[in-house]
């Protein structure tokens, strides 16, 4: 397939999945219902996938991607510049009821994914992002373990939520969130920092416990539904400069586990992320289609 033909197909899928607000539509299932959703994470991930050398960036594709990035920027928290939320501050619809899941506070994962998308598309400088990791992120470091932390959690791992909330009494550590943080730090030239080292150590610990000690994926990744998302996140981090995690990626790909298979990998019905109690699941059909079009060669 030629680059132009692939680019035209990607543009067609982006337009199909794009909301009137610019972001990429997804679906959320809970209580037997499936509703349309619009959030920062899925839109950022689609933009990140498209920041590659497998596309010819026509003016039409640039405009479509620009609208996606505009939406991502709308998800910046109004009270904290540079922090991003799962949902935009403005009352854009459609999105899941806030009474079902409180995603109105900024979190590390959406912030890191937004940063990756905005940096890769030249909307944000690495120096601006580096300030966030130097001044804000250290406050999320695990300084002492709580009874709610799994035994795989290491001191220096990063918790998820950037501010406290009465609805979130425990601020968990998620391995995928930490991988996305490592990717953003590597992209910003912070691989030599102590924070980068401790985050990578936590990722290594979590993956080892998952692969060799029978720890369930839900324990190391409370907000991600499927282990393949950890593979994608680590591959992305290595690509952006976190070479230290290459051996972790190799172990994941070489391990004998049934969840890495062609059917589930790109299935539009496969859950991407979830609430920590696993009752609410987000699906991203457009993201999955784009991933299949820009197939991950390392997975073959």
N, C-alpha and C positions, 0 to 999 in steps of 0.2 A: 504494500500500500504506500502510495507517495505521501510525502509530508503534507502537501496541499490537501489531498483527499482526506487524510486523517484529520487535519485541522478543520476542514469544512464539517465533518461529522461531529467533531467535538463541539463546534460552535452551535450546530443544530440541537445537540443534547442540552447544552447550557441554556439555550433560549427556551427549550421545552420546560426545563426545571427552574427557570428564574421567575421569581415573584415580581409583582408590580413595584416592590420596594427595592429590588435589585439583588437581594439575597437568594440563595438556592433553597427551594422548598424541600422539606423532609417529612417524615411521618412519625407520629408517636403513638404507641399503643399502651393502654392501661385499662384495667377493669373491663376487658372485653370490647373496648372501643378502639378505633383507629382514627386519628384526626390529623389534619395537615398542620405542619409546624414550620417555623422559620427561626433559625438561631445562628449564633456566631460560629460555633464549632464546625458545623457542616459547610457553611459558606467559606470559611477559612481553609478547610481541608480541600475543597474543590479548587480554590485559587492556588493553593500550594501544588496540587497535582499538575496544574496547567503551567506552572513555572518550570518548564523543562525544554529540552532541545528537540523534542519530537513534534513540535508544532511550528507552523508558519503564522506569525502574528499579523494577520490582516487588520485593517482598520476596524472592521466589524467585530473581530474577535477581541481587539483591544478595548473597544467600547463596552462590549458585554462584560469583560473581566473588570473594567473600571467600575461598572455598576455594582458588581459583587463586592469589590473593595470598598466602595462608598458605604454599602450596608455594613460591612465589617466595622468600619470607622464609627458608624452609628451605635455600635454596641459598646463604645467606650463609656465607662461610668462617669456620670455627670459630676459627682462629688470628688472623684479621684482621677485626675488626668493621667492617662497612660495605663489605667487598669481597665480590663474588659470583662463584660458579663456574657452569660449564655444568651440572654435576650437583650435587645436594645433598650435604652432608657425610655425612648418614646414609645407610646402605646401602639405599636405596629401590630397588625394582625395578619395571618392567623398565628396563634401560639397557644400552647397548653395553658390551662388555667393555673394561675399562681397559687390557688388554694390546693392544687394537687401536688405541685412541686415548686419550691421556692428557688428560682434561678435568678432572682433580681439583685443578688449581691455579686460583686466581682470575684473572680476565681483565677487561680494560677494557670489552669489548663487553657481556658479561652484566651487569656492574656498571651500565653506563649504561642498558641496557634495563630492568633491575630498578628502577633509580631512577625512570625515566620512568613505569613502571607504578604504582609505589608512591606517587609524588607525585600523579599524576593521579587516583588513587583515595583520596587523603587519608590514606595510611598513613605518609607520611614528609614532613617539612618541607623546604622549599628550603634553609633555613639549615644543616641537617645535611648535605645533599648538597654545598653550597658548600664546606664544610670539606674534603671529599674532594678537590675540584678545586684547592683552594688549597695543600693540604699533601702529597697523595700523587701526584696526576697529573703535576706538573712533573718527577718522577723518570723518567717515561716519555718525556719529550721527546727527540727526536733532536738530540743536541748535535754529533755528527759522523757523517758518512755512512760506512757499511761497504760492502764489495764486494758484499754480498748485497742492498743496497738498490737499488731501481730509480732511474733518473735523474729520475723525477718526484717522488721524495721530497724534501721541503724540510726545512730545519732548523726545529725546533719542532713537526714532526708527532709524533703519539703512537704509540708501539709498543703491542702488544696484550696481552702477558702481564704481570701485576702482580708476579710473582715469577719468579726464574730456575728452570730445570729442566734436568737433564742430558738429558732427552728432547727438549728444545727449544733446541738450540744457537744458533739465530737467532730473535730476537724481531722479527717483521716489522711493517711498517706496512700497515694495511688501510684503504682509503678509507671503506668503510661504517662501520667502527669509529670513525673520526674524525668522520664525520657524526653518529653517535649521541652522541659526546662533545660535539659542538657543540650538539646539541639539548638535552642535559642542562644544559650551561652556560648556554644562553640561557634555559631555564626557571628557572634559579636566579639570574638577573639578573647574569650574569658576561659580558655581551656587550662590556663596555668593557675587559676584561682583555687583556693581551698574549697570554696563552695562547689565548684564543678567536680572536684575530686570526691567529695562526700556524697554528692548526688549520684555519681556513677557507682560508687560503692554500694549504695542502697539499691540501685537497679540490678547490680550483679547479685546481691544477696537475695532479692526477690525472685529473680529468674532461677537461681540455683535451687531455692526452696520449692519453686513450682515444678521444676523438671526432675528433681532428685529426691525430694523429701515429702512428696504427696500433698503439698499445700495447694488448695483449690485456687483457680484463677480469680474467683470472686474475692478471695482474701487479699490478694496482692493488688487487685485492680477493681475496687468497689464501684467505679463509675464507667467501666468498660465491659462490654458484654462478651467479647470473643477474643481468644488469645491471638488470633491473626492480627488484631490491631496493635498488639505489642510488637509483633514482627515488623509491621509497617512503620511504627514509630521509631524503632531502633534503626531500621534501614535508612530512614530519613535523617536521623541524628548522625549516623556515620557519614552519610553523604555531605552533611553540612559541617563536618569537621570533628565529630566526636569519635575518632578512630578507636579510642580505648574500648568502645562497646562492640567492636567488630567480633570479638570472640564470643560474646553473648549472642549475637545474631547467628553466628555459625552454629552454636549449640542448639539454638531453637530450631534452625533449619535441618539439622542433622538428627534431631531427636525423633523417636518413634511415637508420634501422637497423631490421632486420627482427625484432628480439627483442621489441619492444613490439607485441603483438597480443593480441586478445581470448582466443584459445585458450590460449596459454602463460601469460598473465597470472594467470589464476585456476585453472589446471590443478592438481588434487590431486597429480598425478605429477611436477610440476615441482620440481626440487631447490631448496631454499631456501639451504642453507649446505653447507659441505664442509670436509674436511681440506685442508691447504695443498698436498698432492700430488694432490688431486682424485680420490683413490681411495675416499673415504668420503663419502656424500651423505645429508643429512637432508631429509626431506619432511614437510610439515605440512598434511595434508588439512583438519583443522578450521580452521586459520588461513585457508586459501585459501577455504573456504566462507564464513567470517565476512567476509572481505574482499569477496567478491562480493555478499553481502547488504548490506553497508555500502559500496556501490560508491564508489570514489574518483572524484568528479566531475571532478577535474582531468585524469583520464586519458581522458575521453570526447572 
